[in-house]
Amino acid sequence: MTDPHGFLRTPRRPVPARPAEERLSDWNEIYAGQSLLPLVSEQAGRCMDCGIPFCHSGCPLGNLIPEWNAYAARGDWWAAAERLHATNNFPEFTGRLCPAPCEEACVLTINADPVTIKNVEQAIADQIWERGYATPQPPQRLSGMTVAVIGSGPAGLAAAQQLTRIGHTVAVYERADRIGGLLRYGIPAFKMEKRHLDRRIEQMRAEGTRFRT
C-alpha cells in the first residue's frame, strides 16, 4: 500500500509523563501539559478530514473533531477553541477524563494508529485558558425566569452554564459541602487537578450562576 501523505509513517507516541521522582512529591497530574504541544501539532496534522468523519459518531458530544484538528495543526488556537467550545462546555475535563471512543472510530485505525484526538483536545483546552480565551460570558439581558439545577456534576454544571448564558437566573444545588460532584470527589487529582474545576466554577460565578451547597 502506498502512503503519499505519510499518515502510516507517523505512529502513536506515548504521551510524555513527569519523572517518577517528581511525581512522588505531590498528587498532581501525571502528564505535563506543555509537553503535549509538539505531539499535538504532529497528530492533528494526520487528521484526514474524512468525507464521513466516523469520529463524530464515536464522540458522545458530537465534537467537531476534524475542524479543530485542522486549526490545531496550524497553531490557530483561537479558532480551535471556538470550534471545541461549540459542542463542549468543559473540554479541560473531557480532554483529561474521557476514554476517547472517538479514537477507536478514527478511519486511520483501518491500517494505522488513530489520531491522538484526546491529547489534541486537552492541549486546545489548556491553550484556551493560558491565552485568556475563557472569559466570562454573562447574558446581555435577563429573561426573568429562574431555574434550579439539582446536582453540580459535569451535566449539572453544563446545563447551568448554558441556561445562565441565555439569560435565565440559575441556582445550582449540591448536597455536598463543595461544588463539583463526581469531578470533585470521584476523580483523583493525578487524573485531573482540582484547579481546572475551580477556575471554571469561578467563570460561572462571574457569569451569574449561583451555587448553594
C-alpha positions in Angstrom: 0.0 0.0 0.0 1.3 3.5 -0.9 1.3 6.2 1.7 1.9 9.5 -0.2 0.8 11.7 2.8 2.8 9.9 5.4 -0.2 9.0 7.6 1.1 5.5 8.2 4.6 6.6 9.0 3.5 8.7 11.9 2.7 6.2 14.7 1.1 7.0 18.0 3.7 8.1 20.5 3.5 7.7 24.3 2.3 10.9 26.0 5.3 12.4 27.9 4.9 11.9 31.7 6.5 13.7 34.6 9.6 11.9 36.0 8.8 9.4 38.8 10.9 11.2 41.4 8.9 14.4 40.7 5.5 12.7 40.8 6.4 11.1 44.2 6.4 14.6 45.8 2.8 15.6 45.0 -0.6 14.4 43.9 -0.7 16.4 40.7 -1.4 15.2 37.2 1.0 12.6 35.8 1.3 14.2 32.4 2.9 17.6 31.8 0.6 19.8 29.7 3.2 21.8 27.8 5.0 18.7 26.6 1.9 17.8 24.6 2.2 20.6 22.1 4.8 19.1 19.8 2.8 15.8 19.8 -0.4 17.8 19.2 0.9 19.6 16.1 2.1 16.4 14.6 -1.0 14.3 15.4 -3.6 17.0 14.5 -1.9 17.2 11.1 -2.6 13.5 10.5 -6.4 14.0 10.5 -7.7 13.4 7.0 -10.9 15.4 7.3 -12.8 12.4 6.1 -15.9 12.8 3.9 -17.8 10.8 6.6 -15.9 11.5 9.8 -16.7 8.5 12.0 -15.1 10.2 14.9 -18.2 12.4 15.1 -20.4 9.4 15.8 -17.8 7.9 18.1 -17.9 11.1 20.3 -20.8 11.2 22.7 -20.8 15.0 22.5 -20.6 15.2 18.7 -17.4 17.2 18.8 -16.3 18.8 15.6 -13.1 16.9 15.6 -11.8 17.4 12.1 -12.4 21.1 12.3 -10.5 21.8 15.5 -7.8 19.3 14.4 -7.2 21.5 11.3 -6.9 24.6 13.4 -4.6 23.0 16.0 -2.3 21.7 13.3 -1.8 25.3 12.1 -1.5 26.7 15.7 -4.7 28.7 15.3 -5.7 28.3 19.0 -8.5 30.9 18.9 -10.3 29.2 16.1 -9.7 25.7 17.6 -11.1 27.0 20.9 -14.3 28.3 19.2 -14.9 25.0 17.4 -14.2 23.0 20.5 -16.5 25.1 22.7 -19.3 24.9 20.1 -20.2 21.4 21.4 -18.3 21.1 24.7 -18.7 23.4 27.7 -15.7 21.8 29.6 -13.1 20.5 27.2 -10.5 20.7 30.0 -12.4 18.0 31.8 -13.2 15.7 28.9 -9.7 16.1 27.4 -8.3 14.5 30.6 -11.1 12.1 31.6 -12.9 10.8 28.5 -12.0 7.2 27.4 -11.8 8.6 23.9 -14.2 6.4 21.8 -13.5 8.9 19.0 -10.1 7.4 18.6 -11.5 3.9 18.1 -13.8 5.3 15.4 -11.0 7.2 13.6 -10.7 6.0 10.0 -6.9 5.6 10.3 -7.5 2.6 12.6 -8.2 0.6 9.5 -4.5 0.3 8.8 -2.6 2.5 11.2 -2.7 4.2 14.6 -5.6 6.7 15.1 -5.0 10.4 15.6 -4.5 11.0 19.3 -7.7 13.1 19.5 -7.9 13.2 23.3 -4.4 14.7 23.5 -5.3 17.3 20.9 -8.5 18.2 22.8 -6.6 18.6 26.1 -3.9 20.8 24.5 -6.5 23.1 22.9 -8.4 23.3 26.3 -5.2 24.3 28.1 -4.4 26.9 25.5 -7.9 28.4 25.9 -7.0 29.2 29.5 -3.4 30.1 29.0 -4.2 32.6 26.2 -7.1 34.2 28.1 -9.8 32.9 25.7 -12.1 31.6 28.5 -13.5 34.9 29.5 -16.9 35.0 31.3 -19.9 35.4 29.0 -22.7 37.0 31.1 -26.0 37.4 29.4 -26.9 40.7 27.7 -30.3 40.7 29.2 -32.2 38.5 31.7 -35.3 36.5 30.8 -37.0 36.9 34.2 -37.2 33.2 34.6 -35.5 31.2 37.4 -34.1 27.7 37.0 -32.9 25.3 39.8 -30.3 22.7 38.8 -30.0 19.8 41.2 -26.5 18.4 41.4 -23.2 20.0 40.5 -21.6 17.2 38.5 -20.5 17.8 34.9 -24.0 17.5 33.4 -25.5 19.9 36.0 -22.7 22.4 35.5 -23.0 22.3 31.8 -26.8 22.8 31.9 -26.4 25.7 34.4 -23.8 27.4 32.2 -25.9 27.2 29.1 -29.1 28.4 30.9 -27.2 31.3 32.5 -25.7 32.5 29.3 -29.1 32.8 27.6 -30.4 34.9 30.4 -32.1 32.7 33.0 -31.3 33.2 36.7 -29.8 29.8 37.6 -29.1 28.3 41.1 -27.2 25.0 41.3 -27.9 23.0 44.4 -25.4 20.5 45.7 -25.8 18.2 48.8 -22.0 18.0 49.4 -20.1 20.8 51.0 -18.3 21.8 47.8 -19.3 22.2 44.2 -18.2 19.7 41.6 -20.0 16.4 42.3 -18.1 13.5 40.7 -15.4 15.9 39.4 -14.7 17.0 42.9 -15.0 13.8 44.9 -14.8 10.9 42.4 -11.8 11.9 40.2 -8.3 11.7 41.8 -6.0 14.7 41.4 -3.5 12.7 39.4 -6.1 12.4 36.7 -7.4 15.9 36.9 -6.2 18.6 39.3 -9.0 20.5 41.0 -7.7 23.8 39.9 -9.3 23.1 36.5 -12.7 22.7 38.2 -12.2 25.7 40.5 -11.4 28.2 37.7 -14.4 27.0 35.7 -16.7 27.5 38.7 -15.3 31.0 39.1 -16.0 31.7 35.5 -19.6 30.6 36.0 -20.0 32.7 39.1 -18.8 35.7 37.1 -21.4 34.9 34.5 -24.1 35.0 37.2 -24.7 31.3 38.1 -25.4 30.9 41.8 -24.3 27.9 43.9 -25.9 26.5 47.0 -24.1 23.8 48.9 
